[in-house]
Amino acid sequence: MSSALPDMGVMACPPSFHSKNDSQSESNPHESESNFLLSLPSLESVPSLTLQPHQHQPSLSISNTHRRFLPTLKGHNSPISSLTLAGKFLYTGSSDGEIRSWKRNPYQSESDQGSSTILNNLVAAGEGAVKSMVVQADKIFSAHQDHKIRVWRINNSHETDRRNQKYTHLATLPTLGDRALKLLMPKNQVQIRRHKSCTWVHHVDAVSALALSKDESFLYSVSWDRTLKIWRTKDFKCLESLTNAHDDAINALALSHDGHVYTGSADRKIKVWKKNSGDQNKHCLVATLEKHNSGINALALSSDGSVLYSGACDRSILVWEKGGGSGGMEVVGALRGHKNSILCLAVVSDLVCSGSADRTVRIWRRLSRNYNCLAVLDGHRGPVKCLTAAIDHRCNASEKAYLVYSGGLDCDIMVWQILVPC
């Protein structure tokens, strides 16, 4: 297990991960990762939406919000870089390429509480760092530092017995067939450096985020190579690639049920994309959101898609609400409290969860256009790199219960139960 990481000072984010002289270039993974941990002073120009202590409603104050730290999930020996929930299981990915599965609920009885190690199942190992994961039925799609997207099949002998789950490598995207077809025609070649080219179906730098369309027919991927790609999930074919979608590495991706695609980049911009009714139904840019003064690391949408949250190196979580026009968003304010870069966001019901390089997770509750910080979860020994959350259905009529999972650069996965008075 790694030792506690040193505190990260407040530093200015570099303006770019990539050289402007190359249309696409590979980044140094160690340098790129360190950029996530740098921070700028919080945005002063955006009004705060966080209620002050004297404004707290009694039933929503931190003192009345119960939080319980559940067992730490140990098994990874490298920093945790991605988390996702699917069915009864939590899937975790680490920087050494491991993917592991765990029980969604970390304990079955009161006697299990306090256990520091929960049995887990190794899904895969030995590939590039796992940057993102999504699950579609019996498949796991994983995005990696080595520019690849891998597909794993989940074979369940008995759904309730996790020890009988088997995982097989199904495909690597782009597939060999997809590459071969594109390679035959010169028009499918794109220049990635002065003396190097490849087909447009390839990512040529770390694949940083994945998302599935509402009907799960399409997989969206973004990369530090500044491209947004769309894949068909039934045959893994790459259908579209938006080259130079941003001016710098793309770090975050969010999909709304109405078809809008949001991408967040180190170029400090959020771009909004949607399929054009013409032009063979290709995606086109419909809006550019500019308010952050540093690189954007995380995006998350409310359940109805009407509110977008963005986290950046400027220590602020900006709140965007739908305005007029074609999918445009207007910033309405900021959530402040973290002391360092925002690295990850997750939304469940009316709660917003944020993880930071300051080693804490904050839980915010939406109250119309105001937000109350219900809890500050402190326990990680390193920056909190990834988050996911879900409703905990084991609750009573007087409380709403949530489970929050956080993965850190300290190699630990922490599980928290949040009880909020109704």
Secondary structure as UniProt FT lines:
FT   TURN            20..21
FT   HELIX           29..36
FT   HELIX           53..55
FT   HELIX           58..60
FT   HELIX           62..64
FT   STRAND          66..69
FT   STRAND          80..86
FT   TURN            87..88
FT   STRAND          89..94
FT   TURN            95..96
FT   STRAND          99..103
FT   HELIX           110..112
FT   TURN            113..114
FT   STRAND          121..124
FT   STRAND          130..136
FT   TURN            137..138
FT   STRAND          139..144
FT   TURN            145..146
FT   STRAND          149..156
FT   TURN            159..160
FT   HELIX           162..164
FT   STRAND          165..173
FT   HELIX           176..183
FT   HELIX           186..188
FT   STRAND          189..193
FT   TURN            194..195
FT   STRAND          196..199
FT   TURN            200..201
FT   STRAND          207..212
FT   TURN            214..215
FT   STRAND          218..223
FT   TURN            224..225
FT   STRAND          228..232
FT   TURN            233..235
FT   STRAND          238..242
FT   TURN            243..244
FT   STRAND          250..255
FT   TURN            257..258
FT   STRAND          261..265
FT   TURN            266..267
FT   STRAND          269..275
FT   HELIX           279..281
FT   STRAND          283..290
FT   STRAND          296..301
FT   TURN            303..304
FT   STRAND          307..312
FT   TURN            313..314
FT   STRAND          317..322
FT   STRAND          329..335
FT   STRAND          342..348
FT   TURN            349..350
FT   STRAND          351..356
FT   TURN            357..358
FT   STRAND          360..367
FT   TURN            368..369
FT   STRAND          370..378
FT   STRAND          384..391
FT   TURN            397..398
FT   STRAND          399..408
FT   TURN            409..410
FT   STRAND          413..421
//
